[in-house]
Amino acid sequence: MWRTLDPRYLNAFVNNNGVKVIFKFRTNEETIDQCRWKNLYRIGPNSADGLYSEIKLKIFNRIISIEEASYDEALLVKIKLIEGDPLEVIVEKKNDIYNKFKIYSSSILLENEALLSIVLEDEPYFSPLAIAEIIDERKNLYLRDRLTSSGELQDICPAMISGVTWNTIYRDKYPYICSPVSREWCVNWGGYVLFDWDTFFTALIISSENKDLAYSNIKAILSEITDNGFIPNSGASSGKSEDRSQPPVGSYCILKVYLQHRDLRLLEETYELLKRWHNWWLKNRDGNKNGLLEWGSNRVLEWKSGLGGFERLHYHDLQAAKWESGLDNSPMYDDVIFNEKTNTMELDDVGLNSLYALDSWALSEIAKELGRDEDEIEFSEEYLQMRKRINSMLWNKDLGIYTNRYWDGKFSDRLSPTCFYPLLAGIPTKEMAECMINRFLLNEEKFWGEYVIPSTPRDDPAFKDNNYWRGRIWAPMNFLVYEGLKRYGFDKIAYDFARKSINLFLKEWQEEGHIHENYNAITGDGDDVRNSDPLYTWGGLLAYIGFEEIIMVEPWNNGIRIGNSSLKDASIRNYQALGSTWEINISNGKSYIVRDGKVIVENIEGKTLI
């Protein structure tokens, strides 16, 4: 199979043996070799298995589409000039050390469209008619079988999947295929870079269409585990973050993927690594020994300076600890002290402790599935103890919400969506949950509004900064808060939250074909700042939230919930779960459920669990 796996080229295809074919563009003695995001006009479908892909590029004020299909070992390509004057296309072959493949022409004048085949040396070239027919056949096969959505959900499902597959690349160690946050970032990190919680979320998104790619991403980020036993903030060709980890969402995400596919091998292959990572936290991030955790950064004996960007500039300091939180410049940490002796912030963090409690709970569920009875009891007890500590030490009864707490016992007055993470971990009582939702989540001076959920409350002075985690909207925060609303049964609020997330996602997707790293909380724009990548995998979580309104893996119910009392007309097709292909249609509020082409439930109002 030929695939779009080289992060430096949107205009190249690589086969299983590493042979690469690049389509370069030339005009007036100027040549564009590497097409990157700056050349992107619009992504199209991109099958994870290499069956078919399509992309539109901006080249020398022209718009060009490239369609590709694999046929046995041949690469078939259609290049079309959609807008602008003719230009030259140069076809270059690389890494074919045994000269197995041949190219009919290395230079083409593109005036309308060109149809090309790259074939084995002893095979005949395909005719233009055959190329066109095979590409159309492959396209139709993929469009027939891919995850789709319609109705109230519009086209959010194929969009979120394409955001992952166009960011899927080859890396130089097993498992070789992975989906980093953005292929663009990989170029400056030596070939590939994987971030911790980002990759687990990416696995969730793609698991809905392609289980194998989801598993590959999970294995890839777990393979970056350090000698000290934690999954690093980043793992790349150029090195790892040996001093810090990132939010512990791995067990929860893997549990959701497992419950979707019920493949016990996933748990068997990941459990010990997840357990090792979990046990690292209390040993290394409880600086004041009160049973609660803080973000931090360890002192490392030999700092590896090969990491990309600003990563090489900080370790064992406050900025490095902020990076461990995943919230790189959040105002929650503006006045926090970094304690060099304990390697931690002097702040017990609601978000971290809630996710750690969730990790304990998810590990107890995984241990139960694996028949590890002692571990199940141990993790379950740990969860209950952590829940008790969070309620007794981090519930700010004067405000009616969980808040971070300094080591001197004073509550922090800086809020963020992390204050709602206890919902997902099942920590507050129903009354406490209602209090924090009514006072803060639904308060338009705080977190509610046309678009949700800002990373900083709207009345916080830092909200106006509109800079990264200071005021902008981030899909992973939306996802974690939304899941908490669902866990507590706030279905109507969750629907409104999902509707706002869908609208935010569709605004940029429909206007520009972008899936952004972060968004303006007032305008919904992603392009208004420079530090918001235009095609970032976890931006698809905004769509995933909407998708979960029609079908959702609910770990707290140990099953898959189908249907919704708020959705009136929506459908999804080709959802992969339980070894089957599912289609769910909601019409006039009633659900029709089809499994492998056979109607199994019809005329059901509300929701059902399978």
C-alpha positions as CSV (number, residue, x, y, z in Angstrom):
1,M,0.0,0.0,0.0
2,W,1.0,3.6,-0.7
3,R,0.3,6.1,2.0
4,T,0.8,9.8,3.0
5,L,3.2,8.9,5.8
6,D,6.1,11.4,5.3
7,P,5.4,14.5,7.5
8,R,7.5,16.7,5.2
9,Y,5.3,16.1,2.2
10,L,1.6,16.5,1.6
11,N,2.6,15.8,-2.0
12,A,4.3,12.4,-1.6
13,F,3.4,8.8,-1.1
14,V,5.4,6.1,0.6
15,N,5.0,2.3,0.3
16,N,5.6,-0.4,2.8
17,N,9.2,-0.8,1.7
18,G,10.0,2.9,2.2
19,V,10.0,3.8,-1.6
20,K,8.8,7.4,-1.9
21,V,7.2,9.2,-4.9
22,I,7.1,13.0,-4.7
23,F,5.2,15.3,-7.0
24,K,7.0,18.6,-7.2
25,F,5.7,21.8,-8.9
26,R,7.7,24.2,-11.1
27,T,7.0,27.5,-12.7
28,N,9.3,30.3,-13.9
29,E,12.3,28.4,-12.7
30,E,11.0,28.2,-9.2
31,T,10.2,24.8,-7.7
32,I,8.1,23.8,-4.7
33,D,9.4,20.5,-3.3
34,Q,7.9,20.0,0.1
35,C,4.2,20.9,0.4
36,R,3.2,21.6,4.0
37,W,0.3,23.2,5.9
38,K,1.2,26.6,4.3
39,N,0.3,25.0,1.0
40,L,-2.9,23.4,2.2
41,Y,-6.2,24.4,0.6
42,R,-8.4,21.6,1.9
43,I,-8.0,18.0,3.1
44,G,-10.2,15.3,1.6
45,P,-10.8,11.7,2.6
46,N,-7.7,9.7,3.5
47,S,-8.2,6.0,4.3
48,A,-6.0,4.8,7.1
49,D,-5.1,1.7,5.2
50,G,-3.9,3.5,2.0
51,L,-6.9,2.6,-0.1
52,Y,-7.6,6.2,-1.3
53,S,-6.7,9.8,-0.4
54,E,-7.5,13.2,-1.8
55,I,-6.1,16.7,-1.0
56,K,-6.2,20.1,-2.5
57,L,-3.1,22.3,-2.4
58,K,-2.3,26.0,-3.0
59,I,0.7,26.1,-5.4
60,F,1.9,29.4,-7.0
61,N,-1.6,31.0,-6.7
62,R,-3.1,27.8,-8.2
63,I,-5.4,25.2,-6.7
64,I,-4.4,21.7,-7.4
65,S,-6.0,18.4,-6.3
66,I,-4.1,15.2,-5.9
67,E,-6.1,11.9,-5.7
68,E,-4.3,8.6,-5.1
69,A,-5.2,4.9,-4.9
70,S,-3.1,1.8,-4.3
71,Y,-3.7,-1.1,-6.6
72,D,-1.6,-4.2,-5.5
73,E,1.9,-2.7,-5.6
74,A,1.1,0.1,-8.1
75,L,0.5,3.7,-7.2
76,L,-2.2,5.4,-9.3
77,V,-2.5,9.2,-9.2
78,K,-4.7,11.8,-10.7
79,I,-3.5,15.4,-10.5
80,K,-5.9,18.1,-11.5
81,L,-5.5,21.8,-12.0
82,I,-8.7,23.3,-10.5
83,E,-7.8,27.0,-10.7
84,G,-5.0,29.0,-12.3
85,D,-2.5,28.7,-15.2
86,P,-0.7,25.6,-16.3
87,L,2.5,24.5,-14.5
88,E,5.1,21.8,-14.7
89,V,4.8,18.7,-12.4
90,I,8.0,16.8,-11.7
91,V,7.8,13.2,-10.5
92,E,10.7,12.1,-8.4
93,K,11.3,8.6,-7.0
94,K,13.4,8.1,-3.8
95,N,14.7,5.2,-1.7
96,D,14.2,2.6,-4.5
97,I,17.6,1.1,-4.1
98,Y,16.8,-2.0,-6.2
99,N,15.0,0.0,-8.9
100,K,11.8,-2.0,-8.4
101,F,9.5,0.7,-9.7
102,K,9.3,2.7,-12.9
103,I,7.8,6.1,-13.8
104,Y,6.4,6.7,-17.2
105,S,7.4,10.4,-17.3
106,S,9.4,12.5,-14.8
107,S,8.0,15.8,-16.1
108,I,4.4,16.7,-17.1
109,L,2.8,20.0,-18.2
110,L,-0.3,20.2,-16.1
111,E,-3.0,22.1,-18.1
112,N,-6.1,20.2,-17.0
113,E,-5.4,16.8,-15.4
114,A,-2.8,14.2,-15.5
115,L,-3.2,10.5,-14.8
116,L,-0.1,8.6,-13.8
117,S,0.9,5.1,-12.7
118,I,4.0,4.0,-10.8
119,V,4.4,0.3,-11.3
120,L,6.9,-2.6,-10.8
121,E,9.7,-2.6,-13.4
122,D,8.4,-5.7,-15.1
123,E,4.7,-4.6,-15.2
124,P,3.0,-2.6,-17.9
125,Y,1.8,0.9,-17.2
126,F,-1.9,1.5,-16.7
127,S,-3.9,3.3,-19.3
128,P,-5.4,6.7,-18.4
129,L,-8.9,5.2,-18.5
130,A,-7.9,2.3,-16.2
131,I,-6.2,4.8,-13.8
132,A,-9.4,6.9,-13.6
133,E,-11.7,4.0,-13.2
134,I,-9.6,2.3,-10.4
135,I,-9.2,5.6,-8.5
136,D,-13.0,6.2,-8.7
137,E,-13.6,2.6,-7.6
138,R,-11.3,2.9,-4.6
139,K,-12.8,6.3,-3.7
140,N,-16.3,4.8,-3.8
141,L,-15.2,1.8,-1.7
142,Y,-13.8,4.0,1.0
143,L,-16.7,6.5,1.0
144,R,-19.1,3.5,1.3
145,D,-17.3,2.1,4.3
146,R,-16.0,5.1,6.2
147,L,-17.6,6.6,9.3
148,T,-20.2,9.2,8.3
149,S,-22.8,11.4,10.0
150,S,-25.7,13.5,8.9
151,G,-28.7,15.5,10.1
152,E,-28.0,17.5,13.2
153,L,-24.4,16.1,13.3
154,Q,-23.8,17.2,9.7
155,D,-20.4,16.0,8.5
156,I,-18.5,16.0,11.8
157,C,-17.5,12.3,11.7
158,P,-15.6,12.2,8.4
159,A,-14.0,15.5,9.3
160,M,-12.6,14.3,12.6
161,I,-11.4,11.1,11.0
162,S,-9.6,12.9,8.2
163,G,-8.0,15.2,10.8
164,V,-6.3,12.1,12.2
165,T,-5.5,10.3,9.0
166,W,-3.9,13.3,7.4
167,N,-1.7,13.5,10.5
168,T,-0.7,9.9,10.5
169,I,3.0,9.3,9.7
170,Y,5.8,6.8,9.8
171,R,8.2,6.7,12.7
172,D,11.5,4.9,13.0
173,K,10.6,2.4,15.7
174,Y,7.8,-0.1,16.5
175,P,5.0,0.5,16.2
176,Y,5.9,2.3,13.0
177,I,2.6,4.1,12.3
178,C,1.3,6.8,14.6
179,S,-0.8,9.9,14.5
180,P,1.0,12.9,16.2
181,V,-0.8,16.1,17.0
182,S,0.3,17.6,13.7
183,R,2.6,16.3,11.0
184,E,4.0,19.8,10.7
185,W,5.4,19.6,14.3
186,C,7.3,16.4,13.5
187,V,9.7,18.1,11.1
188,N,11.3,20.2,13.8
189,W,11.5,17.2,16.2
190,G,13.7,15.0,14.1
191,G,11.1,12.9,12.3
192,Y,8.2,12.3,14.8
193,V,6.9,13.7,18.1
194,L,4.2,12.2,20.3
195,F,2.7,14.0,23.2
196,D,1.2,12.0,26.1
197,W,-2.5,12.9,26.6
198,D,-2.9,14.1,23.0
199,T,-2.1,10.6,21.6
200,F,-4.5,8.8,23.9
201,F,-7.3,11.2,22.8
202,T,-6.3,10.6,19.1
203,A,-6.7,6.9,19.7
204,L,-10.3,7.5,20.9
205,I,-11.2,9.4,17.9
206,I,-9.8,7.0,15.3
207,S,-11.1,3.9,17.1
208,S,-14.6,4.7,15.8
209,E,-13.4,3.9,12.2
210,N,-10.1,2.0,12.4
211,K,-9.3,-0.2,15.5
212,D,-5.8,-1.0,14.2
213,L,-4.7,2.6,14.0
214,A,-6.1,3.3,17.4
215,Y,-4.1,0.4,18.8
216,S,-1.0,1.5,17.0
217,N,-1.3,5.0,18.6
218,I,-1.8,3.5,22.1
219,K,1.2,1.2,21.7
220,A,3.3,4.1,20.2
221,I,2.8,6.4,23.2
222,L,3.2,3.6,25.8
223,S,6.5,2.6,24.1
224,E,7.9,6.0,25.1
225,I,7.8,5.0,28.8
226,T,10.9,6.2,30.6
227,D,13.3,4.1,32.7
228,N,11.7,5.7,35.7
229,G,8.3,4.3,34.8
230,F,6.3,7.3,33.5
231,I,4.9,8.2,30.1
232,P,6.7,11.4,29.2
233,N,5.3,14.7,28.2
234,S,6.8,14.2,24.8
235,G,8.7,11.4,23.0
236,A,10.4,12.1,19.7
237,S,13.1,11.0,17.4
238,S,15.3,13.6,19.1
239,G,14.6,12.6,22.7
240,K,12.1,12.3,25.5
241,S,11.0,14.6,28.4
242,E,12.8,12.7,31.0
243,D,11.8,15.1,33.8
244,R,8.0,15.2,33.5
245,S,4.9,13.4,32.5
246,Q,1.4,14.7,31.4
247,P,-2.2,14.3,32.6
248,P,-2.9,10.7,33.4
249,V,-5.8,10.0,31.0
250,G,-4.4,6.8,29.5
251,S,-6.2,4.2,31.5
252,Y,-9.6,5.9,31.0
253,C,-9.1,6.2,27.2
254,I,-7.9,2.6,26.9
255,L,-10.9,1.4,28.9
256,K,-13.2,3.2,26.5
257,V,-11.5,1.7,23.5
258,Y,-11.6,-1.7,25.0
259,L,-15.3,-1.5,25.9
260,Q,-16.0,-0.4,22.3
261,H,-14.2,-3.4,20.7
262,R,-14.0,-5.9,23.6
263,D,-10.6,-7.1,22.5
264,L,-8.9,-8.4,25.7
265,R,-5.5,-8.3,24.1
266,L,-5.5,-4.5,24.3
267,L,-5.7,-4.7,28.1
268,E,-3.3,-7.6,28.4
269,E,-0.7,-5.6,26.4
270,T,-1.1,-2.3,28.2
271,Y,-2.0,-3.0,31.8
272,E,1.4,-3.4,33.4
273,L,2.7,-0.2,31.7
274,L,-0.4,1.7,32.9
275,K,0.0,0.3,36.4
276,R,3.7,1.3,36.5
277,W,2.9,4.8,35.3
278,H,0.1,5.2,37.9
279,N,2.3,4.1,40.7
280,W,4.9,6.7,39.7
281,W,2.6,9.7,40.5
282,L,2.3,9.4,44.3
283,K,6.0,8.6,44.7
284,N,7.1,11.6,42.7
285,R,4.3,14.3,42.9
286,D,3.2,14.5,46.5
287,G,5.7,17.0,47.6
288,N,4.0,18.0,50.9
289,K,3.0,14.4,51.7
290,N,-0.7,15.1,52.3
291,G,-1.9,12.4,49.8
292,L,-2.7,15.0,47.1
293,L,-0.6,15.5,44.0
294,E,1.1,18.5,42.4
295,W,2.5,19.0,38.9
296,G,6.3,19.0,38.8
297,S,9.6,18.4,37.0
298,N,12.4,16.1,38.2
299,R,16.0,16.9,38.3
300,V,17.7,14.7,35.6
301,L,21.4,13.8,35.7
302,E,21.9,14.1,32.0
303,W,19.6,16.5,30.1
304,K,19.0,15.5,26.5
305,S,19.2,18.7,24.5
306,G,17.9,17.2,21.3
307,L,14.2,18.0,22.1
308,G,12.5,20.5,19.8
309,G,11.3,24.0,20.3
310,F,11.4,25.5,23.8
311,E,11.5,22.1,25.4
312,R,15.3,22.2,25.6
313,L,15.3,25.5,27.6
314,H,13.4,24.3,30.7
315,Y,13.5,21.4,33.1
316,H,13.3,21.2,36.9
317,D,11.6,24.7,37.0
318,L,8.1,26.1,37.1
319,Q,7.7,26.3,33.3
320,A,8.6,22.6,33.0
321,A,6.0,21.8,35.7
322,K,3.4,23.8,33.8
323,W,4.2,21.7,30.7
324,E,3.5,18.6,32.7
325,S,0.1,20.0,33.4
326,G,-0.5,20.2,29.7
327,L,-1.8,23.8,30.3
328,D,1.5,25.5,29.4
329,N,0.7,29.1,30.3
330,S,-2.5,28.8,32.4
331,P,-3.1,31.7,34.8
332,M,-3.8,29.2,37.5
333,Y,0.0,28.9,37.9
334,D,1.0,32.6,37.6
335,D,1.9,33.0,41.2
336,V,2.8,29.5,42.1
337,I,6.2,28.6,43.7
338,F,8.2,25.7,42.3
339,N,9.9,23.8,45.1
340,E,13.3,22.5,43.9
341,K,13.6,20.1,46.8
342,T,10.3,18.3,46.2
343,N,10.4,18.8,42.4
344,T,6.8,20.1,42.5
345,M,4.7,23.1,42.5
346,E,3.5,24.2,45.9
347,L,-0.1,23.7,44.8
348,D,-2.4,20.8,45.2
349,D,-4.1,20.7,41.8
350,V,-7.8,19.7,41.3
351,G,-7.3,18.6,37.7
352,L,-4.4,16.3,38.4
353,N,-5.9,14.8,41.5
354,S,-9.3,14.2,39.7
355,L,-7.6,12.5,36.8
356,Y,-5.4,10.4,39.1
357,A,-8.6,9.3,40.9
358,L,-10.1,8.5,37.5
359,D,-7.0,6.6,36.7
360,S,-7.4,4.5,39.9
361,W,-11.0,3.8,39.1
362,A,-10.3,2.9,35.4
363,L,-7.4,0.6,36.5
364,S,-9.8,-1.2,38.9
365,E,-12.2,-1.8,36.0
366,I,-9.4,-3.0,33.8
367,A,-8.1,-5.3,36.5
368,K,-11.6,-6.7,36.9
369,E,-11.7,-7.5,33.2
370,L,-8.3,-9.3,33.4
371,G,-9.3,-11.2,36.5
372,R,-6.7,-9.5,38.7
373,D,-8.8,-9.6,41.8
374,E,-6.2,-8.2,44.3
375,D,-5.4,-5.3,42.0
376,E,-9.0,-4.6,41.5
377,I,-9.6,-4.3,45.2
378,E,-6.4,-2.2,45.7
379,F,-7.2,0.3,43.0
380,S,-10.8,0.5,44.1
381,E,-9.8,1.3,47.6
382,E,-7.2,3.8,46.4
383,Y,-9.9,5.5,44.4
384,L,-12.2,5.8,47.4
385,Q,-9.4,7.3,49.5
386,M,-8.5,9.8,46.9
387,R,-12.1,10.8,46.4
388,K,-12.4,11.3,50.1
389,R,-9.2,13.5,50.2
390,I,-10.4,15.6,47.2
391,N,-13.7,16.2,48.8
392,S,-12.3,17.1,52.2
393,M,-9.3,19.3,51.0
394,L,-10.2,20.7,47.6
395,W,-13.9,21.4,47.8
396,N,-14.2,25.2,48.3
397,K,-17.6,25.4,50.2
398,D,-17.6,29.2,50.2
399,L,-17.5,29.2,46.4
400,G,-19.4,26.0,45.8
401,I,-16.7,24.5,43.5
402,Y,-13.5,22.6,43.7
403,T,-10.4,24.8,43.6
404,N,-6.6,24.4,43.7
405,R,-5.1,24.8,47.1
406,Y,-1.7,26.2,48.1
407,W,0.5,24.4,50.6
408,D,-0.3,27.0,53.3
409,G,-4.0,25.9,53.1
410,K,-5.3,28.9,51.2
411,F,-7.6,28.2,48.2
412,S,-6.5,29.6,44.9
413,D,-9.0,32.1,43.4
414,R,-8.1,31.2,39.8
415,L,-10.6,28.9,38.1
416,S,-10.5,26.8,34.9
417,P,-12.4,23.9,33.4
418,T,-10.2,21.6,35.4
419,C,-12.4,22.5,38.4
420,F,-15.1,20.4,36.8
421,Y,-12.9,17.3,36.3
422,P,-14.1,15.8,39.6
423,L,-17.4,15.1,37.7
424,L,-15.8,12.6,35.4
425,A,-14.0,10.9,38.3
426,G,-17.4,10.5,40.1
427,I,-16.2,12.5,43.1
428,P,-18.9,15.1,44.1
429,T,-22.3,14.3,45.5
430,K,-25.2,15.1,43.1
431,E,-26.0,18.2,45.2
432,M,-22.3,19.4,44.9
433,A,-22.3,18.7,41.2
434,E,-25.5,20.7,40.7
435,C,-24.1,23.6,42.7
436,M,-20.9,23.9,40.6
437,I,-22.7,23.5,37.4
438,N,-25.4,26.2,38.1
439,R,-23.0,28.7,39.7
440,F,-20.2,28.4,37.3
441,L,-20.6,26.2,34.2
442,L,-24.0,27.8,33.2
443,N,-22.9,31.2,34.3
444,E,-22.2,33.4,31.2
445,E,-19.9,35.6,33.2
446,K,-17.8,32.5,34.0
447,F,-17.8,29.6,31.5
448,W,-21.1,29.6,29.5
449,G,-21.7,31.4,26.2
450,E,-22.1,30.9,22.5
451,Y,-18.9,28.8,22.5
452,V,-17.7,26.7,25.4
453,I,-15.6,26.1,27.4
454,P,-13.0,28.8,27.7
455,S,-9.8,27.7,29.4
456,T,-10.0,30.8,31.7
457,P,-13.3,32.2,33.1
458,R,-14.7,35.1,31.1
459,D,-14.4,37.5,34.1
460,D,-10.7,36.6,34.8
461,P,-8.3,39.3,33.7
462,A,-6.3,36.7,31.8
463,F,-9.3,35.8,29.6
464,K,-8.6,38.9,27.5
465,D,-5.1,37.6,26.7
466,N,-6.6,35.2,24.2
467,N,-3.3,33.4,24.2
468,Y,-3.0,29.6,24.3
469,W,-4.4,28.4,27.7
470,R,-5.3,32.0,28.7
471,G,-8.9,32.3,27.6
472,R,-9.0,30.2,24.4
473,I,-11.1,27.0,24.0
474,W,-9.4,23.6,23.9
475,A,-11.1,20.5,22.7
476,P,-9.6,18.1,25.4
477,M,-11.1,20.4,28.2
478,N,-14.5,20.2,26.4
479,F,-14.2,16.4,26.2
480,L,-13.3,15.9,29.9
481,V,-16.1,18.3,31.1
482,Y,-18.6,16.8,28.8
483,E,-17.9,13.2,29.9
484,G,-18.4,14.3,33.5
485,L,-21.8,15.8,32.7
486,K,-22.8,12.5,31.1
487,R,-21.5,10.5,34.0
488,Y,-23.8,12.4,36.4
489,G,-26.8,12.2,34.1
490,F,-27.0,15.9,33.2
491,D,-28.1,14.9,29.7
492,K,-29.9,18.1,28.7
493,I,-26.9,20.2,29.7
494,A,-24.6,17.8,28.0
495,Y,-26.6,18.1,24.8
496,D,-26.4,21.9,24.9
497,F,-22.7,21.6,25.6
498,A,-22.2,19.2,22.7
499,R,-24.3,21.4,20.4
500,K,-22.0,24.4,21.2
501,S,-18.9,22.2,20.6
502,I,-20.3,21.0,17.3
503,N,-21.0,24.6,16.2
504,L,-17.5,25.7,17.1
505,F,-16.0,22.8,15.2
506,L,-18.1,23.2,12.1
507,K,-17.5,27.0,11.9
508,E,-13.8,26.6,11.0
509,W,-14.3,23.2,9.2
510,Q,-16.9,24.5,6.8
511,E,-15.3,27.9,6.2
512,E,-11.7,26.8,5.8
513,G,-11.4,23.1,6.3
514,H,-9.4,23.6,9.5
515,I,-9.5,21.6,12.7
516,H,-7.7,23.8,15.1
517,E,-5.5,23.3,18.1
518,N,-7.4,25.9,20.0
519,Y,-10.2,28.5,19.3
520,N,-11.2,32.1,20.2
521,A,-13.8,31.8,22.9
522,I,-15.8,34.8,21.7
523,T,-15.6,34.6,17.9
524,G,-14.9,30.9,17.4
525,D,-12.0,31.7,15.2
526,G,-8.9,29.5,15.1
527,D,-6.8,31.6,12.7
528,D,-6.8,34.8,14.8
529,V,-3.6,33.8,16.5
530,R,-0.3,32.2,15.3
531,N,-0.1,29.5,17.9
532,S,-3.1,27.5,16.8
533,D,-2.2,24.8,14.4
534,P,-4.7,24.6,11.5
535,L,-5.0,20.8,11.4
536,Y,-4.5,19.4,14.9
537,T,-5.8,15.9,15.8
538,W,-7.3,16.6,19.1
539,G,-9.4,19.5,17.7
540,G,-11.5,16.6,16.5
541,L,-12.6,16.0,20.1
542,L,-15.1,18.8,19.6
543,A,-16.8,16.6,16.9
544,Y,-16.3,13.5,18.9
545,I,-18.4,15.0,21.7
546,G,-21.2,15.6,19.2
547,F,-20.8,12.1,17.9
548,E,-21.1,10.7,21.4
549,E,-24.6,12.2,21.6
550,I,-25.8,9.5,19.3
551,I,-23.5,6.6,20.4
552,M,-21.2,6.7,23.4
553,V,-19.0,4.2,25.3
554,E,-20.0,4.7,29.0
555,P,-17.4,3.1,31.2
556,W,-19.5,3.8,34.3
557,N,-22.2,1.7,32.8
558,N,-19.8,-0.9,31.3
559,G,-21.4,-0.6,27.9
560,I,-22.3,1.4,24.8
561,R,-25.3,3.8,25.0
562,I,-27.2,4.4,21.8
563,G,-29.8,7.1,21.2
564,N,-30.6,10.4,22.8
565,S,-33.8,12.1,24.0
566,S,-32.6,15.5,22.8
567,L,-31.5,14.6,19.3
568,K,-34.5,14.6,16.9
569,D,-33.0,13.9,13.5
570,A,-29.4,12.6,13.1
571,S,-27.6,9.5,11.9
572,I,-24.2,7.8,11.8
573,R,-23.1,5.0,9.6
574,N,-20.2,2.5,9.7
575,Y,-19.4,2.9,13.4
576,Q,-17.0,0.0,14.4
577,A,-17.7,-1.7,17.7
578,L,-18.0,-5.2,19.1
579,G,-16.7,-6.7,15.9
580,S,-19.6,-5.3,13.9
581,T,-20.5,-2.3,11.8
582,W,-23.3,-0.2,13.2
583,E,-25.7,2.3,11.8
584,I,-27.9,4.4,14.0
585,N,-30.7,6.6,12.7
586,I,-32.7,9.0,14.9
587,S,-35.9,10.3,13.2
588,N,-38.5,12.3,15.0
589,G,-36.8,11.4,18.3
590,K,-37.0,7.6,17.7
591,S,-34.0,5.4,17.2
592,Y,-33.4,2.7,14.6
593,I,-30.3,0.5,15.3
594,V,-28.8,-1.6,12.5
595,R,-26.0,-4.1,13.2
596,D,-24.2,-5.6,10.2
597,G,-27.0,-4.6,7.9
598,K,-29.8,-6.1,10.1
599,V,-32.3,-4.0,12.1
600,I,-32.0,-5.0,15.7
601,V,-33.9,-2.2,17.4
602,E,-36.5,0.2,16.1
603,N,-38.9,2.9,17.3
604,I,-37.1,3.3,20.6
605,E,-37.4,6.7,22.2
606,G,-34.6,8.0,24.3
607,K,-31.6,5.8,24.8
608,T,-30.6,2.1,25.2
609,L,-27.5,0.3,26.4
610,I,-25.8,-2.6,24.6
